[in-house]
Amino acid sequence: MKRSIRPPSRRYKRAFAPNLSRGQNYSYDSRVLPFDMSEEAYNVSVESGALEAGYGAESTDISARYGMVYYYRTYDEQSETYSGHLIAYDSLSGKTGVLRGGEWSEIQGAEFASPPVGTNYRLYGEDVYLLCGDEGMAVVHPDFRAVTVSSAPKITSVAMHNERMFVTVGGRRNAVWFSDDLNPTNWNPELDEGGFIELEGDGGKLNKAVAFGGYVYLFRDYGIARLTAYGDQSEFSVTNLFVSGGKIYGDTALVCGDRIMFLAAGGLYSFDGVSAVRVCEGLSGLFERFSEPVACYHCGKYFIASGEYLAVIDARTKIVSVSKGMEILSFSPIAGEDGEQLLACVKGGETLGKIVLGADVFGVKQKRLWRGGMTDLGSPESRKLITDAYINSKYDCVLSVRTERGQKSVRIKGGAGVRRKRINLLGTMAGIEITAEGELSAARPALRYTVVN
């Protein structure tokens, strides 16, 4: 009896990416990244572990000419209720006004050449709003009458601490100024009123004052100092804490819960009041593209933007989302009685944008990309045949498989369950890429392959 000869059966393996929340790495070579980490991803979010639509901007009823918006909170003792008001800076005229139902009415006596720094304050039993800039200070009262404090310095940043206002000043970039106790409108440099402290050392210019953990932290070009300021001003003292090898972008230094986050030329840092450590090191390659960034802290997340890029970092988990193609000029975080929202002035927008997870940009569908690293699938010297690709996607997308020998792209029809597509692509290294426009919700991409030599 003649015996039949059967070729040996192939053994197939699968490479899974069950959770994509490991994020992205713009610093390392694609060839050393794991299968479930991207070398580039934009306009997507991986907070849930799946691949979702990232941050975009929805239109509002506020004209884009109002490049900065402030939330002014007042308390009515008769009704025992709080009220919120929006103050808007008109970037065309330099005037400020109150917004009611989309209508803007000027606040007389509050005019600035550039967007002022603003903060709420309880002054002599009345809730006021302090607007500060090169022109001095304007104190806005509940009837929206502004009183100008021309004796105030040219304020560039504000930290409220121990009932005093501590500020950085334009023109004198190595001194921190402080107001009188319980009176931020008095800046007379006297022992029992206001004053200033000159900083020493090689830290460079002083750019930002931040109140945190019972101290005032002073961010200079190349270092951080801590100001201890309790009681009599003769007891105030300054201690240098941190020296940076690269320039610190002072405007990005923000209190984020139990830490301060800031961007320097060497990357993104988390500062606990004593020491600074670099975080999100995989983003360093992205941050190298940043110049004069703007930043804010909103709902537990640190937002930082420069040029066409926006990076959103969860201050606790450090999970990152990157958006591309939306140039943000300024942020206006609003914590109102009706909830929180983040407004932003987006270049080219007709209105201020409301930054929302899962949105497009003013109704224009965004191109979304997730490109994973190239991996040898555990066999560095073996050639593989990638036979199939799998993905669970609610919406239409394109799944591409690439090796060093080529690339194959297949269209995925959105729906329930896992989609399987034939690939048949040879290579030693392999990676996947997912692209879409508009809606996106994809999870658990995988490859089926066999070793052929």
Secondary structure, 3 states (H helix, E strand, C coil): CCCCCCCCCCCEEEEECCCCCCCECCCCCHHHCCCCCEEEEECEECCCCCEEECEEEEEEEEECCEEEEEEEEEEECCCCEEEEEEEEEECCCCEEEEEECCEEEEEEEEECCCCCEEEEEEECCEEEEEEEECCEEEEECCCCCEEEECCCCCEEEEEEECCEEEEEECCCCCEEEECECCECCCCCECCCCEEEEECCCCCCCEEEEEEECCEEEEEECCEEEEEECCCCHHHCEEEEEEECCCCEEEEEEEECCCCEEEEECCEEEEECCCCEEEECHHHHHHHCCCCCCEEEEECCEEEEEECCEEEEEECCCCCEEEEECCCEEEEEEEEECCEEEEEEEECCCCEEEEEEECCCECCECCEEEEEECCECCCCCCCCEEEEEEEEEECCCEEEEEEECCEEEEEEECCCCCEEEEEEEEEECCEEEEEEEECCCEEEEEEEEEEECC
